[in-house]
Amino acid sequence: MRSDIELTARDHLSAVLNPPVAPEAIDPDADLAGVYGLTSLNKVLFLTEVCEAADVDLGHFTEDDLADMRTLRVVAESLTLHSGKAV
């Protein structure tokens, strides 16, 4: 079963991919840059939007944490760890 954060991440990732990929068709373990061509700018946009939608402060993550978010699964797991936590 997919978490609300994963579903939110799928929706936001789908919105920035070019060419478009349906949210349900995104492989959670695929490399976002290698498989889906996610650029660093679109990654920033995606992570900013999904953090806002999931009510997770982007300030919880270091540059290294963000660089390690290479798959949808890692993004969803990382945000889930911080959901509901204050800075």
N, C-alpha and C positions, 0 to 999 in steps of 0.2 A: 504494500500500500504506500502510495506517495504522500509525503507530508505536504502541508499547506505551503511551507517555504519552498519545497521543490517545485510545486505547481506554479507558484509565483515566479520562481527563477526561470522555469521553462517559458512562461509567457513573456517575460522581459527579455530573455535571450532571443527568442523567436523574433521579437520586434526589431532587434538590431542586426540580425544576420542578413547578408546579401551574398548569394541569392537566399530568399526566404526559405525557412524550414518550419513546418508546422510544429507547435510545442510538443505534441505527443510523439512526434517522429524523432526528436532529439535523443541521441544515445547518451545516457548519463555518464558513461565512462570514456567517451571520445574526447580527444584533445581539442579544446575549443578553437585554438589557432590553427592547428594542423588539419583538422577534419572540416571545420566549419568556416575557416578563414577569418576568425574574429581578430580584428586589428587591436592594437593596444588602446587606441582612442575609443573604439567601441566597447572594449572590455571595461574601461573606466566608466563609460556611460551606463553599461549594463549593471556593473556592481553598485554604482551610485543609486540607480533606480531600484534595484532589487533590495538593497539595504533599506531604502526609504519605505518601500512597500511592505517589507517584513518588520519594520520598526526596529531595526538593528543599526546602532551607531557605527558608521564606517571607521570611526576613531578606535575601535577595538582591534583593528588590524594594522600590522606593520607593513612596510613595502614588501618584505619577504613573504609575509602571509598572503598578500594580494598576488604576488608573482607565482606562488604555489597553487593558486586557484586555477588549475588548468582544465578541470572537467566540471560538468554540471553537478556531479555527485559531491565533489569536494566543496564547491560553492555552497550547496545546500547544507552539507554537514557543518561547515564553518559558521554559517549564519545561524543554524539551529543551536549551536553551542552558546551563542550570545543573545539569542532571542529572549526578550523580557529582562535583560540585565541593563542596569544604568552604567554610565561611564564612571 
